Amino acid sequence: METPDIPGLHHVTIISGDPQQNIDFYTKVLGLRMVKKTVNFDDNFTYHLYYGDRVGSPGTIITFFPWPQAQPGKNGTGLTKSTAYMIPKSSMDFWEKRLKKHGVSTEPITERFGEPVLQFQDQDGVYLDLIGSDSADQLSNADQVWSTDDIPEEHAIRAFHGVTLNLESVEPTKDLLLLMGYTYEDVEGNRHRLQGKESEPGSIIDLVEISYEPGSMGKGIVHHIAFRCANDKEQAYWQETIAGAGIPVTEVRDRQYFKSIYFQEPGGVLFEIATDPPGFTSDEPVESLGSELKLPSWLESRRKEIEANLPIVK
Ligand code: ZN
């Protein structure tokens, strides 16, 4: 088959602490929509919470495994350092004030490749960036922006801008991304920028070469990043191509809203390639996305037991 495109990120999955605090921060402070409330399929008494745009477009999905007792992780090489969201350039001031009002401390606005960047952390230490971009309203999901009572659509978060990986050495990871169809765009200091498809959400991967201790997994740390593919056939292509490059790849796993393969890139970051279908509207309508606890068919018979063991959230 012809080489398929990887347009950009599908989702970013992070380990967090308390689920209620997580919900409040991502839906109320950042104003994202909860698009799915389900459980960790490998640990059924833990939530898996998904936030995104109005319909849960790939490239807007940030997901969390909230473990109230989780020990903090440690940032370092071999991990995704930060997740960046795209906002209109004219909205930087709105967000700087808004975060301050909600008690979130921010770094002074800096610039990256000519775009303004506002950096901050959530209550669990998750590093987030808001990046003002001239192309915020040209993304393919532009008509699905989610707004709230106090975040008008003109300022609302559009989608992922991309992620930053901290690496001991950039070269091997860069080569893998080139194999995955990414284009090497530019370099600024020790930050190397690669891009998928420009008009798609979450198309940027920044690789930062930094001599630092290796990081460790835990609360506040990105567990993995997932890339998009259009269907099972393309996923099979990538499974074969990446294995062919000498990187062990898992079998296909059914994640209910997408199918996934996983592999560790040479710099240590866990990568996933997830299919766009069937998507988040496959088991509940757009209007009520995220409002009920959804369980896959193989867990439905245990619903009572699962619900009784999950923390209560609103
Ligand atoms: Zn994933």
Residues whose N, C-alpha, C, O or C-beta is under 5 A from the ligand:
A	BS01	ZN	T13 A226 E272
